C-alpha cells in the first residue's frame, strides 16, 4: 500500500477533527453493513428486519 504524504495526513486529520459526527455516522453504517453482509445469521436478519420496519414507521411519523 502506498504511503500517504504528510500533507494528506494533515488534511485527513483536519477533516476528521472538524467532522466528528459525520465520521462516526459513516463508521457505524459501515460496521452495520459488514455485519449484515458477512456475519448475520437468519435469526439476526429476522430481528434486524423488525427493527428496520419500526425505524421506518418512526421516521414516517416524525416527517408528518
PyMOL Python script that loads the backbone (N, CA, C, O; Angstrom):
from pymol import cmd

cmd.read_pdbstr("""\
ATOM      1  N   UNK A   1       0.847  -1.175   0.000  1.00  0.00           N
ATOM      2  CA  UNK A   1       0.000   0.000   0.000  1.00  0.00           C
ATOM      3  C   UNK A   1       0.894   1.241   0.000  1.00  0.00           C
ATOM      4  O   UNK A   1       1.907   1.277   0.698  1.00  0.00           O
ATOM      5  N   UNK A   2       0.531   2.223  -0.758  1.00  0.00           N
ATOM      6  CA  UNK A   2       1.332   3.436  -0.883  1.00  0.00           C
ATOM      7  C   UNK A   2       1.254   4.273   0.391  1.00  0.00           C
ATOM      8  O   UNK A   2       0.230   4.309   1.074  1.00  0.00           O
ATOM      9  N   UNK A   3       2.353   4.936   0.687  1.00  0.00           N
ATOM     10  CA  UNK A   3       2.384   5.825   1.847  1.00  0.00           C
ATOM     11  C   UNK A   3       1.590   7.087   1.548  1.00  0.00           C
ATOM     12  O   UNK A   3       1.502   7.539   0.406  1.00  0.00           O
ATOM     13  N   UNK A   4       1.014   7.642   2.609  1.00  0.00           N
ATOM     14  CA  UNK A   4       0.261   8.890   2.482  1.00  0.00           C
ATOM     15  C   UNK A   4       1.206  10.037   2.816  1.00  0.00           C
ATOM     16  O   UNK A   4       1.953   9.965   3.792  1.00  0.00           O
ATOM     17  N   UNK A   5       1.174  11.083   2.017  1.00  0.00           N
ATOM     18  CA  UNK A   5       2.052  12.219   2.250  1.00  0.00           C
ATOM     19  C   UNK A   5       1.673  12.914   3.550  1.00  0.00           C
ATOM     20  O   UNK A   5       0.557  12.760   4.046  1.00  0.00           O
ATOM     21  N   UNK A   6       2.603  13.672   4.092  1.00  0.00           N
ATOM     22  CA  UNK A   6       2.343  14.428   5.320  1.00  0.00           C
ATOM     23  C   UNK A   6       1.188  15.403   5.132  1.00  0.00           C
ATOM     24  O   UNK A   6       0.359  15.572   6.026  1.00  0.00           O
ATOM     25  N   UNK A   7       1.139  16.036   3.978  1.00  0.00           N
ATOM     26  CA  UNK A   7       0.068  16.999   3.717  1.00  0.00           C
ATOM     27  C   UNK A   7      -1.287  16.311   3.711  1.00  0.00           C
ATOM     28  O   UNK A   7      -2.253  16.835   4.265  1.00  0.00           O
ATOM     29  N   UNK A   8      -1.365  15.131   3.082  1.00  0.00           N
ATOM     30  CA  UNK A   8      -2.621  14.391   3.032  1.00  0.00           C
ATOM     31  C   UNK A   8      -3.015  13.922   4.432  1.00  0.00           C
ATOM     32  O   UNK A   8      -4.192  13.969   4.788  1.00  0.00           O
ATOM     33  N   UNK A   9      -2.053  13.475   5.221  1.00  0.00           N
ATOM     34  CA  UNK A   9      -2.332  13.053   6.596  1.00  0.00           C
ATOM     35  C   UNK A   9      -2.883  14.208   7.419  1.00  0.00           C
ATOM     36  O   UNK A   9      -3.836  14.038   8.179  1.00  0.00           O
ATOM     37  N   UNK A  10      -2.281  15.382   7.265  1.00  0.00           N
ATOM     38  CA  UNK A  10      -2.767  16.567   8.000  1.00  0.00           C
ATOM     39  C   UNK A  10      -4.167  16.944   7.546  1.00  0.00           C
ATOM     40  O   UNK A  10      -5.019  17.293   8.363  1.00  0.00           O
ATOM     41  N   UNK A  11      -4.402  16.873   6.243  1.00  0.00           N
ATOM     42  CA  UNK A  11      -5.725  17.208   5.710  1.00  0.00           C
ATOM     43  C   UNK A  11      -6.767  16.218   6.225  1.00  0.00           C
ATOM     44  O   UNK A  11      -7.869  16.619   6.601  1.00  0.00           O
ATOM     45  N   UNK A  12      -6.429  14.934   6.246  1.00  0.00           N
ATOM     46  CA  UNK A  12      -7.350  13.923   6.762  1.00  0.00           C
ATOM     47  C   UNK A  12      -7.652  14.166   8.231  1.00  0.00           C
ATOM     48  O   UNK A  12      -8.806  14.083   8.651  1.00  0.00           O
ATOM     49  N   UNK A  13      -6.622  14.465   9.018  1.00  0.00           N
ATOM     50  CA  UNK A  13      -6.819  14.719  10.448  1.00  0.00           C
ATOM     51  C   UNK A  13      -7.683  15.964  10.659  1.00  0.00           C
ATOM     52  O   UNK A  13      -8.540  15.985  11.542  1.00  0.00           O
ATOM     53  N   UNK A  14      -7.461  16.974   9.867  1.00  0.00           N
ATOM     54  CA  UNK A  14      -8.258  18.203   9.995  1.00  0.00           C
ATOM     55  C   UNK A  14      -9.722  17.908   9.683  1.00  0.00           C
ATOM     56  O   UNK A  14     -10.612  18.364  10.401  1.00  0.00           O
ATOM     57  N   UNK A  15      -9.977  17.148   8.616  1.00  0.00           N
ATOM     58  CA  UNK A  15     -11.355  16.796   8.266  1.00  0.00           C
ATOM     59  C   UNK A  15     -11.987  15.978   9.387  1.00  0.00           C
ATOM     60  O   UNK A  15     -13.116  16.245   9.798  1.00  0.00           O
ATOM     61  N   UNK A  16     -11.252  14.978   9.882  1.00  0.00           N
ATOM     62  CA  UNK A  16     -11.760  14.141  10.965  1.00  0.00           C
ATOM     63  C   UNK A  16     -12.119  14.978  12.190  1.00  0.00           C
ATOM     64  O   UNK A  16     -13.169  14.776  12.800  1.00  0.00           O
ATOM     65  N   UNK A  17     -11.252  15.908  12.543  1.00  0.00           N
ATOM     66  CA  UNK A  17     -11.488  16.756  13.717  1.00  0.00           C
ATOM     67  C   UNK A  17     -12.689  17.677  13.532  1.00  0.00           C
ATOM     68  O   UNK A  17     -13.410  17.968  14.486  1.00  0.00           O
ATOM     69  N   UNK A  18     -12.898  18.131  12.306  1.00  0.00           N
ATOM     70  CA  UNK A  18     -13.998  19.060  12.035  1.00  0.00           C
ATOM     71  C   UNK A  18     -15.319  18.368  11.719  1.00  0.00           C
ATOM     72  O   UNK A  18     -16.358  19.024  11.642  1.00  0.00           O
ATOM     73  N   UNK A  19     -15.288  17.052  11.535  1.00  0.00           N
ATOM     74  CA  UNK A  19     -16.487  16.313  11.137  1.00  0.00           C
ATOM     75  C   UNK A  19     -16.662  15.038  11.961  1.00  0.00           C
ATOM     76  O   UNK A  19     -16.898  13.960  11.415  1.00  0.00           O
ATOM     77  N   UNK A  20     -16.544  15.178  13.276  1.00  0.00           N
ATOM     78  CA  UNK A  20     -16.590  14.004  14.150  1.00  0.00           C
ATOM     79  C   UNK A  20     -17.912  13.251  14.039  1.00  0.00           C
ATOM     80  O   UNK A  20     -17.916  12.022  13.968  1.00  0.00           O
ATOM     81  N   UNK A  21     -19.020  13.962  14.023  1.00  0.00           N
ATOM     82  CA  UNK A  21     -20.325  13.307  13.951  1.00  0.00           C
ATOM     83  C   UNK A  21     -20.484  12.570  12.617  1.00  0.00           C
ATOM     84  O   UNK A  21     -20.984  11.445  12.591  1.00  0.00           O
ATOM     85  N   UNK A  22     -20.072  13.181  11.533  1.00  0.00           N
ATOM     86  CA  UNK A  22     -20.178  12.552  10.209  1.00  0.00           C
ATOM     87  C   UNK A  22     -19.284  11.316  10.134  1.00  0.00           C
ATOM     88  O   UNK A  22     -19.684  10.282   9.599  1.00  0.00           O
ATOM     89  N   UNK A  23     -18.071  11.431  10.675  1.00  0.00           N
ATOM     90  CA  UNK A  23     -17.144  10.307  10.670  1.00  0.00           C
ATOM     91  C   UNK A  23     -17.723   9.140  11.475  1.00  0.00           C
ATOM     92  O   UNK A  23     -17.627   7.988  11.052  1.00  0.00           O
ATOM     93  N   UNK A  24     -18.313   9.431  12.614  1.00  0.00           N
ATOM     94  CA  UNK A  24     -18.923   8.400  13.449  1.00  0.00           C
ATOM     95  C   UNK A  24     -20.093   7.738  12.720  1.00  0.00           C
ATOM     96  O   UNK A  24     -20.242   6.517  12.758  1.00  0.00           O
ATOM     97  N   UNK A  25     -20.919   8.544  12.059  1.00  0.00           N
ATOM     98  CA  UNK A  25     -22.047   8.016  11.279  1.00  0.00           C
ATOM     99  C   UNK A  25     -21.551   7.060  10.195  1.00  0.00           C
ATOM    100  O   UNK A  25     -22.074   5.954  10.057  1.00  0.00           O
ATOM    101  N   UNK A  26     -20.552   7.478   9.433  1.00  0.00           N
ATOM    102  CA  UNK A  26     -20.019   6.661   8.347  1.00  0.00           C
ATOM    103  C   UNK A  26     -19.435   5.357   8.897  1.00  0.00           C
ATOM    104  O   UNK A  26     -19.625   4.290   8.315  1.00  0.00           O
ATOM    105  N   UNK A  27     -18.732   5.454  10.009  1.00  0.00           N
ATOM    106  CA  UNK A  27     -18.130   4.272  10.615  1.00  0.00           C
ATOM    107  C   UNK A  27     -19.201   3.286  11.072  1.00  0.00           C
ATOM    108  O   UNK A  27     -19.100   2.091  10.793  1.00  0.00           O
ATOM    109  N   UNK A  28     -20.225   3.772  11.772  1.00  0.00           N
ATOM    110  CA  UNK A  28     -21.288   2.889  12.259  1.00  0.00           C
ATOM    111  C   UNK A  28     -22.066   2.261  11.111  1.00  0.00           C
ATOM    112  O   UNK A  28     -22.432   1.087  11.176  1.00  0.00           O
ATOM    113  N   UNK A  29     -22.321   3.033  10.063  1.00  0.00           N
ATOM    114  CA  UNK A  29     -23.015   2.498   8.897  1.00  0.00           C
ATOM    115  C   UNK A  29     -22.196   1.379   8.260  1.00  0.00           C
ATOM    116  O   UNK A  29     -22.746   0.350   7.869  1.00  0.00           O
ATOM    117  N   UNK A  30     -20.904   1.576   8.158  1.00  0.00           N
ATOM    118  CA  UNK A  30     -20.020   0.569   7.587  1.00  0.00           C
ATOM    119  C   UNK A  30     -20.009  -0.708   8.427  1.00  0.00           C
ATOM    120  O   UNK A  30     -20.054  -1.811   7.883  1.00  0.00           O
ATOM    121  N   UNK A  31     -19.949  -0.561   9.736  1.00  0.00           N
ATOM    122  CA  UNK A  31     -19.964  -1.723  10.627  1.00  0.00           C
ATOM    123  C   UNK A  31     -21.269  -2.494  10.462  1.00  0.00           C
ATOM    124  O   UNK A  31     -21.259  -3.723  10.380  1.00  0.00           O
ATOM    125  N   UNK A  32     -22.390  -1.780  10.412  1.00  0.00           N
ATOM    126  CA  UNK A  32     -23.695  -2.434  10.254  1.00  0.00           C
ATOM    127  C   UNK A  32     -23.773  -3.189   8.931  1.00  0.00           C
ATOM    128  O   UNK A  32     -24.224  -4.333   8.892  1.00  0.00           O
ATOM    129  N   UNK A  33     -23.343  -2.559   7.868  1.00  0.00           N
ATOM    130  CA  UNK A  33     -23.383  -3.215   6.557  1.00  0.00           C
ATOM    131  C   UNK A  33     -22.515  -4.459   6.518  1.00  0.00           C
ATOM    132  O   UNK A  33     -22.929  -5.495   5.998  1.00  0.00           O
ATOM    133  N   UNK A  34     -21.317  -4.360   7.064  1.00  0.00           N
ATOM    134  CA  UNK A  34     -20.421  -5.510   7.066  1.00  0.00           C
ATOM    135  C   UNK A  34     -20.983  -6.647   7.913  1.00  0.00           C
ATOM    136  O   UNK A  34     -20.849  -7.813   7.540  1.00  0.00           O
ATOM    137  N   UNK A  35     -21.606  -6.331   9.038  1.00  0.00           N
ATOM    138  CA  UNK A  35     -22.227  -7.355   9.860  1.00  0.00           C
ATOM    139  C   UNK A  35     -23.306  -8.086   9.068  1.00  0.00           C
ATOM    140  O   UNK A  35     -23.358  -9.316   9.054  1.00  0.00           O
ATOM    141  N   UNK A  36     -24.161  -7.312   8.412  1.00  0.00           N
ATOM    142  CA  UNK A  36     -25.253  -7.912   7.638  1.00  0.00           C
ATOM    143  C   UNK A  36     -24.697  -8.777   6.504  1.00  0.00           C
ATOM    144  O   UNK A  36     -25.169  -9.894   6.292  1.00  0.00           O
ATOM    145  N   UNK A  37     -23.720  -8.279   5.791  1.00  0.00           N
ATOM    146  CA  UNK A  37     -23.193  -8.996   4.633  1.00  0.00           C
ATOM    147  C   UNK A  37     -22.378 -10.234   5.002  1.00  0.00           C
ATOM    148  O   UNK A  37     -22.386 -11.221   4.267  1.00  0.00           O
ATOM    149  N   UNK A  38     -21.672 -10.191   6.137  1.00  0.00           N
ATOM    150  CA  UNK A  38     -20.698 -11.242   6.392  1.00  0.00           C
ATOM    151  C   UNK A  38     -21.002 -12.147   7.586  1.00  0.00           C
ATOM    152  O   UNK A  38     -20.608 -13.313   7.584  1.00  0.00           O
ATOM    153  N   UNK A  39     -21.692 -11.633   8.602  1.00  0.00           N
ATOM    154  CA  UNK A  39     -21.802 -12.400   9.844  1.00  0.00           C
ATOM    155  C   UNK A  39     -23.216 -12.760  10.273  1.00  0.00           C
ATOM    156  O   UNK A  39     -23.409 -13.737  10.998  1.00  0.00           O
ATOM    157  N   UNK A  40     -24.192 -12.000   9.845  1.00  0.00           N
ATOM    158  CA  UNK A  40     -25.550 -12.165  10.360  1.00  0.00           C
ATOM    159  C   UNK A  40     -26.122 -13.546  10.044  1.00  0.00           C
ATOM    160  O   UNK A  40     -25.967 -14.075   8.944  1.00  0.00           O
ATOM    161  N   UNK A  41     -26.789 -14.105  11.051  1.00  0.00           N
ATOM    162  CA  UNK A  41     -27.491 -15.372  10.881  1.00  0.00           C
ATOM    163  C   UNK A  41     -28.927 -15.072  10.448  1.00  0.00           C
ATOM    164  O   UNK A  41     -29.341 -13.914  10.390  1.00  0.00           O
ATOM    165  N   UNK A  42     -29.674 -16.127  10.147  1.00  0.00           N
ATOM    166  CA  UNK A  42     -31.084 -15.947   9.790  1.00  0.00           C
ATOM    167  C   UNK A  42     -31.839 -15.269  10.929  1.00  0.00           C
ATOM    168  O   UNK A  42     -32.666 -14.388  10.691  1.00  0.00           O
ATOM    169  N   UNK A  43     -31.555 -15.678  12.165  1.00  0.00           N
ATOM    170  CA  UNK A  43     -32.216 -15.058  13.320  1.00  0.00           C
ATOM    171  C   UNK A  43     -31.859 -13.583  13.438  1.00  0.00           C
ATOM    172  O   UNK A  43     -32.721 -12.751  13.722  1.00  0.00           O
ATOM    173  N   UNK A  44     -30.580 -13.256  13.218  1.00  0.00           N
ATOM    174  CA  UNK A  44     -30.146 -11.853  13.259  1.00  0.00           C
ATOM    175  C   UNK A  44     -30.889 -11.038  12.205  1.00  0.00           C
ATOM    176  O   UNK A  44     -31.379  -9.943  12.483  1.00  0.00           O
ATOM    177  N   UNK A  45     -30.967 -11.584  10.998  1.00  0.00           N
ATOM    178  CA  UNK A  45     -31.614 -10.861   9.906  1.00  0.00           C
ATOM    179  C   UNK A  45     -33.102 -10.656  10.175  1.00  0.00           C
ATOM    180  O   UNK A  45     -33.649  -9.598   9.863  1.00  0.00           O
ATOM    181  N   UNK A  46     -33.754 -11.653  10.746  1.00  0.00           N
ATOM    182  CA  UNK A  46     -35.176 -11.518  11.082  1.00  0.00           C
ATOM    183  C   UNK A  46     -35.370 -10.404  12.114  1.00  0.00           C
ATOM    184  O   UNK A  46     -36.280  -9.585  11.992  1.00  0.00           O
ATOM    185  N   UNK A  47     -34.515 -10.384  13.117  1.00  0.00           N
ATOM    186  CA  UNK A  47     -34.609  -9.327  14.136  1.00  0.00           C
ATOM    187  C   UNK A  47     -34.344  -7.953  13.522  1.00  0.00           C
ATOM    188  O   UNK A  47     -35.044  -6.986  13.819  1.00  0.00           O
ATOM    189  N   UNK A  48     -33.338  -7.878  12.673  1.00  0.00           N
ATOM    190  CA  UNK A  48     -32.998  -6.602  12.044  1.00  0.00           C
ATOM    191  C   UNK A  48     -34.127  -6.103  11.146  1.00  0.00           C
ATOM    192  O   UNK A  48     -34.391  -4.902  11.096  1.00  0.00           O
ATOM    193  N   UNK A  49     -34.791  -7.006  10.440  1.00  0.00           N
ATOM    194  CA  UNK A  49     -35.925  -6.607   9.603  1.00  0.00           C
ATOM    195  C   UNK A  49     -37.019  -5.955  10.450  1.00  0.00           C
ATOM    196  O   UNK A  49     -37.612  -4.956  10.043  1.00  0.00           O
ATOM    197  N   UNK A  50     -37.280  -6.518  11.612  1.00  0.00           N
ATOM    198  CA  UNK A  50     -38.266  -5.920  12.518  1.00  0.00           C
ATOM    199  C   UNK A  50     -37.830  -4.551  12.994  1.00  0.00           C
ATOM    200  O   UNK A  50     -38.635  -3.621  13.039  1.00  0.00           O
ATOM    201  N   UNK A  51     -36.557  -4.419  13.352  1.00  0.00           N
ATOM    202  CA  UNK A  51     -36.036  -3.123  13.806  1.00  0.00           C
ATOM    203  C   UNK A  51     -36.084  -2.084  12.694  1.00  0.00           C
ATOM    204  O   UNK A  51     -36.401  -0.918  12.929  1.00  0.00           O
ATOM    205  N   UNK A  52     -35.765  -2.522  11.482  1.00  0.00           N
ATOM    206  CA  UNK A  52     -35.799  -1.605  10.340  1.00  0.00           C
ATOM    207  C   UNK A  52     -37.231  -1.150  10.066  1.00  0.00           C
ATOM    208  O   UNK A  52     -37.470   0.024   9.785  1.00  0.00           O
ATOM    209  N   UNK A  53     -38.167  -2.067  10.145  1.00  0.00           N
ATOM    210  CA  UNK A  53     -39.571  -1.723   9.935  1.00  0.00           C
ATOM    211  C   UNK A  53     -40.037  -0.707  10.978  1.00  0.00           C
ATOM    212  O   UNK A  53     -40.708   0.269  10.642  1.00  0.00           O
ATOM    213  N   UNK A  54     -39.685  -0.936  12.227  1.00  0.00           N
ATOM    214  CA  UNK A  54     -40.045   0.006  13.296  1.00  0.00           C
ATOM    215  C   UNK A  54     -39.427   1.378  13.052  1.00  0.00           C
ATOM    216  O   UNK A  54     -40.073   2.404  13.265  1.00  0.00           O
ATOM    217  N   UNK A  55     -38.181   1.390  12.607  1.00  0.00           N
ATOM    218  CA  UNK A  55     -37.490   2.662  12.345  1.00  0.00           C
ATOM    219  C   UNK A  55     -38.158   3.405  11.191  1.00  0.00           C
ATOM    220  O   UNK A  55     -38.323   4.623  11.257  1.00  0.00           O
ATOM    221  N   UNK A  56     -38.542   2.690  10.138  1.00  0.00           N
ATOM    222  CA  UNK A  56     -39.252   3.303   9.010  1.00  0.00           C
ATOM    223  C   UNK A  56     -40.542   3.975   9.496  1.00  0.00           C
ATOM    224  O   UNK A  56     -40.830   5.118   9.139  1.00  0.00           O
ATOM    225  N   UNK A  57     -41.305   3.260  10.306  1.00  0.00           N
ATOM    226  CA  UNK A  57     -42.567   3.802  10.837  1.00  0.00           C
ATOM    227  C   UNK A  57     -42.308   5.060  11.657  1.00  0.00           C
ATOM    228  O   UNK A  57     -43.024   6.054  11.534  1.00  0.00           O
ATOM    229  N   UNK A  58     -41.288   5.005  12.485  1.00  0.00           N
ATOM    230  CA  UNK A  58     -40.946   6.150  13.339  1.00  0.00           C
ATOM    231  C   UNK A  58     -40.554   7.366  12.497  1.00  0.00           C
ATOM    232  O   UNK A  58     -40.976   8.487  12.785  1.00  0.00           O
ATOM    233  N   UNK A  59     -39.756   7.144  11.469  1.00  0.00           N
ATOM    234  CA  UNK A  59     -39.328   8.246  10.614  1.00  0.00           C
ATOM    235  C   UNK A  59     -40.514   8.846   9.853  1.00  0.00           C
ATOM    236  O   UNK A  59     -40.606  10.064   9.697  1.00  0.00           O
ATOM    237  N   UNK A  60     -41.424   7.980   9.380  1.00  0.00           N
ATOM    238  CA  UNK A  60     -42.595   8.473   8.660  1.00  0.00           C
ATOM    239  C   UNK A  60     -43.471   9.322   9.567  1.00  0.00           C
ATOM    240  O   UNK A  60     -43.995  10.350   9.138  1.00  0.00           O
ATOM    241  N   UNK A  61     -43.632   8.906  10.810  1.00  0.00           N
ATOM    242  CA  UNK A  61     -44.460   9.666  11.765  1.00  0.00           C
ATOM    243  C   UNK A  61     -43.827  11.017  12.082  1.00  0.00           C
ATOM    244  O   UNK A  61     -44.529  12.019  12.219  1.00  0.00           O
ATOM    245  N   UNK A  62     -42.506  11.045  12.198  1.00  0.00           N
ATOM    246  CA  UNK A  62     -41.814  12.288  12.528  1.00  0.00           C
ATOM    247  C   UNK A  62     -41.787  13.274  11.361  1.00  0.00           C
ATOM    248  O   UNK A  62     -41.620  14.475  11.573  1.00  0.00           O
ATOM    249  N   UNK A  63     -41.946  12.790  10.153  1.00  0.00           N
ATOM    250  CA  UNK A  63     -41.896  13.653   8.969  1.00  0.00           C
ATOM    251  C   UNK A  63     -43.251  14.230   8.603  1.00  0.00           C
ATOM    252  O   UNK A  63     -43.351  15.020   7.665  1.00  0.00           O
ATOM    253  N   UNK A  64     -44.292  13.849   9.326  1.00  0.00           N
ATOM    254  CA  UNK A  64     -45.628  14.364   9.017  1.00  0.00           C
ATOM    255  C   UNK A  64     -45.822  15.753   9.534  1.00  0.00           C
ATOM    256  O   UNK A  64     -46.893  16.333   9.358  1.00  0.00           O
TER     257      UNK A  64
END
""", "prot")
cmd.dss("prot")
cmd.show_as("cartoon", "prot")
cmd.util.cbc("prot")
cmd.orient("prot")
